[in-house]
Structures are given as structure tokens and as C-alpha cells.
């Protein structure tokens, strides 16, 4: 079974001069020599180095106190999430799943071997608690594929103890800099090894070209959402907080972008991709919708006086939520391992590499992008007017839900337009977020009432009182009516402010 932790560390170049006296660091009472560990790590990647391209590292390491398989995902500069699994001859299945969105059908091969002699020091406070681990690593790197070579270097690594104060790293760095030590130019040992052992010329990535055309800007937004889906996949598998929602939003942004900018990217090509994105968003929504409804109904029940709660309402709500979560969770993991999902990722890669460009794609971005945003906004306007002409009830609920979906599309189109249209697009994004929030409150009420009717029927069949479910249903109906009453004023303000787009 794999476990995980947050790793916060900094790396420094070393000229083999050793470490300065670290007892001079404020808060460090003692520096304890822990001896030298001999580490032997083999790093795995696809032949085209997909993991390295995402700054993800996968290794099998022997020696030291944490021998085993280590998978590391970047979080921020100097911060990574590390998932550790016990030592075994083959890659554990749970770690293989976490790199599947990147590896897909590629084969993981031994890429680089790093053998290190690690001279370790522990920095302790006055109560002998561990503050950080400092090591001087003498590294021998060997590329295991192609005609790559070997490299040697020495570096200093400072890793914060679990739960430690990151400010300590600044204090240590200040002392190291005074001693002439400088931060490493490489983000990790693997990154340095890949560069220094690459066959031929030293590796390097050409700087990205600044967006110029309409297609450049749209594809930049598409690429960002594709990357978000791939990067969020491991977090969804690990059930990280808000990961499902974030991945669902990325799929919706992508699909909306293909629809909004259909004069730039050929919809005969992108519509089938959009259909697959709609499928994925629906699968992700199974669990997300449950989360939203559970939070809403639980909060609503907490507001009901005890004397008006009839029967085991809280217990039934909890049982319904747990059962829904277990079923949705297992189903979602199956989706992420499915051929359909992996094919979708491959299709997105191919579309970005060879985009289906139309005539407007090569134009200056201002006019075609602004035109697309205005078109989406007009659709929102029409749906708001349509809903206003309907009586409260199912038909109005449906119309407002459609308006909400088009509001999201307009928001995402405006987000893509921000680098081009600047403040005008930002104002549209802000307006659409406000409208989306209001219409989302209405739709949540619709869904909550549907869930309450289902729970009420189950409770009635079990011989329990349905009174409290009816009470909650009535309150939800009143919340929806308040939104409908507030909507005209909100819409008038948004409509007036959108005239300069």
C-alpha cells in the first residue's frame, strides 16, 4: 500500500567544500551527524520522457531509510508530493495508475541510474526535535538508454521535517549563501542527470513563441485545459479535495472553447471531441453532484428546529450520501482506466499538434475572438428573456438551467479572450461568474428538491414520517423563487455593463 507526504526542500551547488557550521542558524540548537548512506536509484520514464516533461519522477531506490518506489509530483518550486510504495521487483499497480494519464500505452523503461553517497546531518531544536535534514550528496549519474553518457557532481540538499516551518529554509539558505553556496540550477537530480548525460549537445527547450494569431490564443487556452486534465488525473485517483470538480471544470472549458471559437477551429473535427468531453464531464459529475447536494441538504437540515425533525432524517441522508459516493467512486476509477478516456487524451494531443484551422485562425486575434464572445453573450441574453416570459415551474427551471450553461460558456470564452481583450474580457468574466453563481443557486435548489422527493419516498416506504422532507422541499422552493425575483435586477446591471465588448 502506498503512502504519501509533502516534501519541501532546496538544493544547492557544492564545490566539495563541505557544509558550514549550521548551528549559526537561528532556532537550531544542535547539528547531529547521521553518517553516510549509500543510495542506488533507477529512474523510469517512457522513451520520449513524458514524465520528465511534466517534472514528474518515478524511481526504484535501495539504500537509506526509505527504500522502495517513489513517485513525485510537482506542487510549487521546491515543493513536491511524494507517494511511496514498498520495495518490489515491479512497479506497484497503484503507482502505475497515477502515471497512466501521462504514460498511457507507452512502456516505462529504466532511463537513468543515480548512485549517491549521502552524508546526512539532522538539525534539531532545543527540545531535540527534528527541524530539517541536510545532506551533502556525491552523485554518479548514468544514462541507461541510447548512447548517453555519465556525469558526476556534488550538491547540498536541505529538506524540511514534516510539519516544519518553511521559514527555517530561508534562514539556512542565508547562512549557506554567506559561505559562498549557491542554489542549484536544476530542479532535481534527475533533471540534471538528463541534461548532463544526454547524447550529443546539451539538452534545452526553445522558448515558447508568443501568441500572435487568433488560433495561437485559442490553442493556448486549449493547451492549458488539456494539461489540467492530465495533471489532475492522479489527484482524482487519490480522492484529493476538489480534484474531481477541478477536472470537470477543465473538461467543460475545453468543450466550450471548441464551441465558442468554431470560426477558428473547425467544428466538424472538434464536435466529436466535444462529445467525448461531455461524456467525461458527466462521469466526473456523478460524484461532484452528490457532494454539492449532501452539503446543501445537511446545512438545510441543521437549520430545522429539533421539534420539526421527524424520523431519522440525518441518518438516512448520511446513508444515501455514503452509498452514492462508494458507487460513484468505483465507477470513476474505472472510467479513468478505460480505453475511451485514454483515447480522448490521445485525441486532444493530436488536435493540439495538428489543429483544424479555419480562415479566421490566421487573422489578428482582436476581431474574431471578440465576435465569438459577443455571440455567446447574445445567447445568454435570449435565454434570460425566454425564462422571464415563463411561469414559475418546470419550464422556467429548464430555461434557467440552459441559461446557466450558456453563461459558463461565455465566461470561459471571455477567459480565453483576456490576453487579447484585456479589461473588457475581465469585466465579462466577472459578470458571468456572478450570473453563474445566481443561476447555480437556482439549479442546486431544483436538484435538491428532486433528491428530497426521492428520500421522502424511501422514508415513507419504510414507515417513517415524510414531514421533514416536505418542509425542506418547501424551503428549497422558496429559495428558488427568491433567485428568480433577484435575477432581473442582476441581469440589467450585467447587460448595461457589456455594451463595450
C-alpha positions, 0 to 999 in steps of 0.5 A: 500500500502506498503512502504519501507526504509533502516534501519541501526542500532546496538544493544547492551547488557544492564545490566539495567544500563541505557544509558550514557550521549550521548551528549559526542558524537561528532556532537550531540548537544542535547539528547531529551527524547521521553518517553516510548512506549509500543510495542506488536509484533507477529512474523510469520514464517512457522513451520520449520522457513524458514524465520528465516533461511534466517534472514528474519522477518515478524511481526504484531506490535501495539504500537509506531509510526509505527504500522502495518506489517513489513517485513525485509530483510537482506542487510549487518550486521546491515543493513536491508530493511524494507517494511511496510504495514498498520495495518490489521487483515491479512497479506497484499497480497503484503507482502505475495508475497515477502515471497512466494519464501521462504514460498511457500505452507507452512502456516505462523503461529504466532511463537513468541510474543515480548512485549517491553517497549521502552524508546526512546531518539532522538539525534539531531544536532545543527540545531535540526535535527534528527541524530539517535534514541536510545532506551533502550528496556525491552523485554518479549519474548514468544514462541507461538508454541510447548512447548517453553518457555519465556525469558526476557532481556534488550538491547540498540538499536541505529538506524540511521535517514534516510539519516544519516551518518553511521559514527555517529554509530561508534562514539556512539558505542565508547562512549557506549563501554567506559561505559562498553556496549557491542554489542549484540550477536544476530542479532535481537530480534527475533533471540534471542527470538528463541534461548532463548525460544526454547524447550529443549537445546539451539538452534545452527547450526553445522558448515558447513563441508568443501568441500572435494569431487568433488560433495561437490564443485559442490553442493556448487556452486549449493547451492549458485545459488539456494539461489540467486534465492530465495533471489532475488525473492522479489527484482524482485517483487519490480522492484529493479535495476538489480534484474531481470538480477541478477536472470537470471544470477543465473538461467543460472549458475545453468543450466550450472553447471548441464551441465558442471559437468554431470560426477558428477551429473547425467544428466538424473535427472538434464536435466529436471531441466535444462529445467525448468531453461531455461524456467525461464531464458527466462521469466526473459529475456523478460524484461532484453532484452528490457532494454539492447536494449532501452539503446543501441538504445537511446545512438545510437540515441543521437549520430545522428546529429539533421539534420539526425533525421527524424520523431519522432524517440525518441518518438516512441522508448520511446513508444515501450520501455514503452509498452514492459516493462508494458507487460513484467512486468505483465507477470513476476509477474505472472510467479513468482506466478505460480505453475511451478516456485514454483515447480522448487524451490521445485525441486532444494531443493530436488536435493540439499538434495538428489543429483544424484551422479555419480562415479566421485562425490566421487573422489578428486575434482582436476581431474574431475572438471578440465576435465569438464572445459577443455571440455567446453573450447574445445567447445568454441574453435570449435565454434570460428573456425566454425564462422571464416570459415563463411561469414559475415551474418546470419550464422556467427551471429548464430555461434557467438551467440552459441559461446557466450553461450558456453563461459558463460558456461565455465566461470561459470564452471571455477567459480565453479572450483576456490576453487579447481583450484585456479589461473588457474580457475581465469585466465579462468574466466577472459578470458571468461568474456572478450570473453563474453563481445566481443561476447555480443557486437556482439549479442546486435548489431544483436538484435538491428538491428532486433528491428530497422527493426521492428520500421522502419516498424511501422514508415513507416506504419504510414507515417513517414520517415524510414531514421533514422532507416536505418542509425542506422541499418547501424551503428549497422552493422558496429559495428558488423563487427568491433567485428568480425575483433577484435575477432581473435586477442582476441581469440589467446591471450585467447587460448595461455593463457589456455594451463595450465588448 
